[in-house]
Amino acid sequence: MALLGFTFVPLSGFSQSADSLQKTLLSTIEANLKKDAYLAEIITFPGLLSAPKLPEPSKKYLTLCAGINHPFARGSIHVASKDPLAPPAIDPVVFAEPYDLTTMVETVKFIRCTAKEEPLKSLLSGVELNPGEEYQTDEEIAEYLRAIVGPTFHTIGSASMMPLEEDGVIDANLKAYKTTNIRIADTSIVPLHVGAHTQGKPLFIILIDN
């Protein structure tokens, strides 16, 4: 099986709270962000790709997954051992920024509305497996999301291009601080996530490096 589709959606396209969320975003970062930036992502999968309830063997499933393209929670990664082959200690601090969680809640609500409209309505049974009808309020949906959320594997930021005094790893010339012959040219140098998939950024970084 494979993913059937990706849909990138601005919050203003489906959420009545878009304006207030935008104000929260602007207070989180000191920058101007276009109102219709693609912050939410809806992934279509021909099968069950959700938790915690399991599928029934005799039934077919379609999953509409909610994702955030531009989370603002900033996690950490640290060396955990003197063994170079040992995995590092990674803490993504998911939903540390309230904006991220609220955006996910709004996207889940939009997915539910979409499933009740044609042409999807006629293709589906009308029964929601996950999160399920018992999760209705924003607080209940947020509780569900905190319990099951996972990564979309668009990993960045483990060697961020930032000032050394702000815990950066490399400078504007891609050179690692406090080294003489190490440069880094991959998505690990990107300090803040972008509102898109990450496959194009390595090519751009390589062009800068050249």
C-alpha positions in Angstrom: 0.0 0.0 0.0 1.0 3.6 -0.5 -0.2 7.1 0.3 -2.8 8.3 -2.1 -2.6 12.0 -1.8 -1.3 15.0 0.1 -3.4 18.2 0.6 -1.8 21.4 1.8 -4.4 23.7 3.4 -4.2 27.2 4.9 -5.9 27.6 8.2 -8.1 30.4 6.8 -9.5 27.9 4.4 -11.3 25.8 7.0 -11.0 27.2 10.5 -13.1 30.0 12.0 -10.3 30.5 14.5 -7.8 31.3 11.8 -7.5 35.0 12.7 -6.9 34.4 16.4 -4.4 31.6 15.6 -2.6 33.9 13.3 -2.2 36.5 16.2 -0.8 33.7 18.4 1.7 32.8 15.7 2.8 36.4 15.2 3.4 36.7 19.0 5.5 33.5 18.9 7.9 34.6 16.3 9.1 38.1 15.3 8.4 37.8 11.7 5.5 38.3 9.2 3.9 35.1 7.9 1.5 35.1 5.0 -2.1 34.5 6.1 -2.5 31.7 3.6 0.8 29.9 4.2 0.4 26.1 4.1 0.7 25.2 7.7 -1.6 22.2 7.8 -1.3 19.0 5.8 -3.9 16.3 5.2 -2.5 12.9 4.1 -4.8 10.3 2.5 -3.9 6.6 3.1 -5.7 3.5 1.6 -5.9 1.6 4.9 -5.7 2.2 8.6 -2.9 4.6 9.6 -4.1 5.7 13.0 -4.3 4.6 16.7 -5.2 3.3 19.2 -8.2 1.3 17.9 -7.3 -1.7 15.7 -9.0 -2.6 12.4 -11.4 -5.4 11.9 -9.9 -8.0 9.4 -13.1 -8.1 7.2 -13.4 -4.3 6.7 -11.7 -1.8 4.4 -10.4 1.5 5.7 -9.4 5.0 4.5 -7.3 7.2 6.7 -7.2 11.0 6.5 -4.2 12.1 8.6 -3.6 15.5 10.1 -0.1 17.1 10.0 1.7 20.3 10.8 4.1 21.6 8.2 5.5 24.4 10.3 5.7 23.5 14.0 7.2 26.0 16.3 8.1 23.8 19.3 11.9 23.6 19.5 13.3 20.3 20.8 16.8 19.3 21.8 19.4 16.7 20.8 22.4 15.9 23.0 25.2 13.4 23.1 24.2 10.7 25.5 27.4 8.5 25.6 31.1 8.5 24.8 30.3 5.6 22.4 30.1 7.2 18.9 27.7 4.5 17.9 25.2 5.1 20.7 22.0 7.0 19.8 21.7 10.6 21.0 19.2 11.8 23.5 16.4 13.4 21.5 13.4 15.3 23.0 11.1 16.8 20.3 9.0 18.5 23.1 5.9 18.0 20.9 3.2 20.6 21.4 5.4 22.7 23.7 4.0 25.6 21.7 0.2 25.9 22.1 -0.1 27.1 18.5 1.0 23.7 17.3 -1.6 21.8 19.2 -4.4 24.2 18.3 -3.5 24.0 14.7 -3.7 20.2 14.8 -7.1 20.3 16.6 -8.5 22.6 13.9 -7.2 20.3 11.2 -8.8 17.2 12.8 -12.1 19.1 12.9 -11.8 20.0 9.3 -11.0 16.4 8.3 -14.2 15.4 10.1 -16.3 17.9 8.2 -14.7 16.8 4.9 -15.6 13.2 5.5 -19.2 14.2 5.9 -19.3 15.9 2.5 -19.5 14.5 -1.0 -17.9 12.7 -2.7 -16.3 11.2 0.4 -19.6 10.8 2.2 -20.9 8.3 -0.3 -17.6 6.3 -0.2 -17.4 5.9 3.5 -19.5 4.1 6.1 -19.8 7.1 8.3 -18.2 5.3 11.2 -15.0 7.0 12.6 -12.6 4.6 14.2 -10.0 7.1 15.5 -10.2 9.3 17.4 -13.9 8.2 17.6 -17.1 10.0 18.4 -16.3 10.2 22.1 -13.8 13.0 21.3 -15.8 16.1 20.4 -14.7 19.2 22.2 -11.4 20.9 21.4 -10.0 19.8 24.8 -11.0 16.2 24.1 -9.4 16.2 20.6 -6.2 17.8 22.1 -6.1 15.1 24.7 -6.3 12.4 22.0 -3.6 14.1 19.9 -1.2 14.4 22.9 -1.5 10.6 23.3 -1.0 9.4 19.8 1.0 12.1 17.9 4.1 11.0 16.0 6.7 12.4 13.6 6.4 12.7 9.8 10.1 12.2 9.5 10.9 15.6 8.0 13.9 15.9 10.4 15.8 19.1 10.8 17.7 21.2 13.3 20.2 18.8 15.0 23.1 21.0 13.8 21.3 24.4 13.5 22.8 27.4 11.7 22.5 29.9 14.6 24.8 32.0 16.8 27.0 29.9 19.1 25.6 31.7 22.1 22.1 30.6 21.1 23.2 26.9 21.0 23.9 27.0 17.2 26.2 24.4 15.7 27.4 26.0 12.4 27.9 29.5 11.1 26.6 31.2 8.0 29.4 29.5 6.0 28.3 26.1 7.1 31.4 25.7 9.3 31.0 23.9 12.6 31.9 26.1 15.6 35.2 25.4 17.4 36.5 23.2 14.5 38.9 23.9 11.7 37.9 21.4 9.0 34.2 20.4 9.4 31.3 21.8 7.3 27.8 20.5 7.3 25.5 20.7 4.3 22.2 18.9 4.9 18.8 19.5 6.5 20.3 19.3 10.0 21.4 22.9 9.7 17.9 24.3 9.2 17.0 25.9 12.6 13.2 26.3 12.1 10.8 24.2 10.1 9.3 25.4 6.8 5.7 25.0 5.6 6.6 22.3 3.1 8.3 18.9 2.7 12.0 18.9 3.2 13.3 17.1 0.1 14.1 20.3 -1.8 16.2 22.0 0.9 19.3 19.8 0.6 19.7 20.8 -3.0 19.5 24.4 -2.1 22.0 24.0 0.7 24.4 22.2 -1.6 24.1 25.1 -4.1 25.0 27.6 -1.3 27.9 25.4 -0.3 29.3 25.4 -3.8 
